[in-house]
Amino acid sequence: MEVGVAVAAASMIQAFFFILLIAAGKPRVEIRAKDEVLPRELPMAVKPVLDDAPLLKLGGKKVKPKLPEMWKKLDPIVAQRFEEKSAPSDKAKDDPKAAPTSSVAVGDAAAPPPDADLAKQVDPALQDLDAAVAAKEPEVEGPGAKDGVKEGTETDPLKARAVDQYRMKVLGWFNSRFKQPVGQIPCDELHKLSASVSANVSSDGTVTGYSMTRPSGNATFDAKVRATMDGIVGQQLPPPPPLYPGILGSTVQPTFSGKGAKCE
Amino acid sequence: MRVTSLRWVVALSVLSAAAHAQEAKPDESALGEFVVTGSGSTEHVPKIAVLPSLSPDMEDVVVRGTVRRNFELTGLYDVIADAKAPPGLYGFEDAVDIDAWKKLGAEAIVKVAARKHTSGKIEVFGLAYFLNVGKDPVYEKKLLVDAKDVRVTAHRITDALLGALTGRPGGFASHFVYSGRWGTKSYRIFSMDADGHNLTPTSDPNDTAIAPAWGPSQQIFYGLSKNYSPYRLMRFDGQKHERIALPFKTSIYSVAFDKTHAKMAVAVADSAGSAIYVGKPDGSEMKKVSSTELATHPVFSPSGKLAWIGGSKAKGSQRVYVDDKPVSPPGFTAGAPAFCDTEDGIRLVYSVSVGGDRHDIVMSAEKGGGTQRLTQNQGSNTSPACSPDGRLLAFFSTRKKPGTYFMSLKRWKTQQLNGQVGESLRWEALPPP
C-alpha cells in the first residue's frame, strides 16, 4: 500500500515536472531586441596639419646614380612628293586629243593628300588670293628676287633666308613646350581653336612676360596656353644668328593652334 | 703695290659680315606671327651642291676638297655627291648651270676655285647661289693669298659661305692645342689646325708640359715641370718660351682665358688642395674666386661665367662648378668642362666617369640642368672642346680607332679627325687676316 502511494506520488511529481517544462517552452511574453541608436552625422571641416618632425630615413642599399641614355637624334623625315598621274574616268572627254599626257597611275595608287608638296590644282580661294595679290603694287621699288612676292619688303636674300631659318628654330622651341589638351576638349572643337600671345623678350633673349592678345574662347584651351607660357617665362629663346642680331625684337607673337592635335 | 700674306685684295659685291652685325635696332616685325601646334616640326636638311672641279692644279684641289669636307662636317647640309654632278664645264670662270642643279634638288650651290695669279700668289674665290633667287650669286668673294695660306684660306672661305647661308659664320679657320704623351714619361704641348693638319709639338721633349690654352696674340700658355719641379706657368709666342711671373710658389695646374683674353684664370696648388685665381694675363691682380677644397681646370663661358672642377676629399667625387655652384649631377666624377656657343644657346659640355676607367661626354645648359649624354659604349671619351661657331665638338676617344673625333652638334654624327689622343684639348679661332 505504501509502495503504491509512493509510486503514485512520484509519478505525479514527474508528470507535474513535464507539464511545467511544456508550459515553459511556449512563452506568451516576447522579449524585444533593443533598438541600436545610430550616431548622428555631422559635417565638419578638416584642416590637415603638417607634421614638423622630419621623416625618418628607411635603411636600404646605396642607390647608384645613373647617367641618362645617349640621345639619338631621329633622321629627318623626307617629304613625300607626288607627281601628276592619269587614270581612267567617266568624265573624260571623248576626244583622243584631250587625253592627258602624264603617265598612267598604277591600279590602287593613293590620291595625293590635300597638303602634298606638289599641288597641281589650286584651291579657288587661293586663286582669289593670288588675284588680289596680283592687283597690289610692290611695296619696295627696284629689282627684286625671282620668287619674291609683291607684299615682300626684304631685299637682302641672305637676310631673308637667315630670318626664315631662325623663325623655324623659334617655332620648334615653342612647339617642344606646348602639349595639346587632347582628351580635355572634343577633337572637332579643338581643331578649330587658336589663341594668340604676345611675349616680351629681354635683350638677352629671356622671355620676361606675356599677354594673351586673342584668347580662343575655350577656357580649357586658354588655360593650357597660359600654363605653357607660364612655364616659358624665365627661359631663354635660341639666340638669333650673329650676323643678324636684330631679327629678334622685344616681342614675339606665337599663335597656339589646336589644328595639329592628334586625337585617337 | 705689295700685298702681304692673306690680305683681301678684291671683293666683288661683298655683303660683309660686319655690315650685317652692325644692325642697330631690333626689327620687331622680322619674325612675324607663327603658329605653334605642339607637333615636333621635322627638321629640314637642305640639299646643297659644292661644285666639282676638273682642274689638276693642286691649289684648286686643296681649296675645293677642304671646303667640301668642311660642309660635310657641319652636318647642316645634305651635300650632293660628285658622281651626280650634271655634265658641264667646271672651270674657274665657267658659268654655273643653275637649272641642271635645280633638277637634282639643290637649294643652294657653292662654287670655290683657286688658280695661280700672275703675281705668283694664289687667287681663290667663292660663290654662293640660292636657286630660289635666280642665276645671280647672292654671295661672292675673291682673295689673293700666298701659296702656304691656301688651306687656311679655304677654311676662311667656308666660314664666310656658312655665314652667308645661315647668318652664323663657320668656325673652321681655327686651331687646337693639347697636351699629349711623349714616350713613356713626359707630356708635350701640341698644336694643330682644325682639320688635323700641321700637327706641331711646341714644348721641350725632356720636360713635362700640361694643360695648354690659347692666350692673347695666339700665344700658348701651359704648365711646365722640369725634373719633377712644381709646374710653372709658361708662354710660347711661336719663337720662344718664357715664364709668367705669378705670385705663387706652388704648382700651376691649368690656365684659361676669357673671350677677350683680358682675364686669366689659373688653378694653383695650396696647402689644402688647389684653388682658382683670376687676374690679368701678365699674372698681376690675382684674386681667389673658388671656395671648394679642390679646384682645377678653369674655363670661361662666352657670357663670362667661370667654370671649374671642384670637390673635397670628404665628398669624394669631383663636380663641375659654375660661378662657385655645383652644376653636374652628384655622384659622378666630372672632368674637363668646356662651353659651346651653339645655335640653341650656350651649353656646358664635360666628361663624366662611368666606371671601368672610361668616361663619357655629357652636355647641359650653361648653368646645368637638362643633361644629355653625347657618347655611350664607345671607349673612353674625354677632353671636349667646342668649335668657335658652336657647331662641332672635338674630343679624344679610345674607341675602336683611338684618336681625335668631331661630333656635329646639329646631327650628332661623329667622325674621326686623326689618330691623336691627349689631354686638355682647347679650340680657338684664328685671328682675322
Interface residues (C-beta under 8 A of the other chain):
Chain A: K64 P65 L67 P68 E69 M70 W71 K72 K73 P76 I77 A145 K146 D147 D156 P157 L158 K159 R161 A162 V163 Q165 Y166 R167 M168 K169 V170 L171 G172 F174 N175 S176 F178 K179 Q180 S194 S196 G205 Q236 P238 P239 P240 P241 P242 L243 Y244 P245 G246 I247 L248 G249 S250 T251 V252 Q253 P254 T255 F256 S257 G258 K259 G260 A261 K262
Chain B: L15 A17 H20 A21 E23 A24 K25 P26 D27 E28 S29 A30 L31 G32 E33 F34 V35 V36 T37 G38 S39 G40 S41 T42 E43 H44 V45 F130 N132 V133 G134 V138 Y139 G163 A164 L165 T166 G167 R168 P169 P329 P330 G331 F332 E343 D344 G345 V352 V354 D360 V362 T371 Q372 R373 L374 T375 Q376 N377 R411 W412
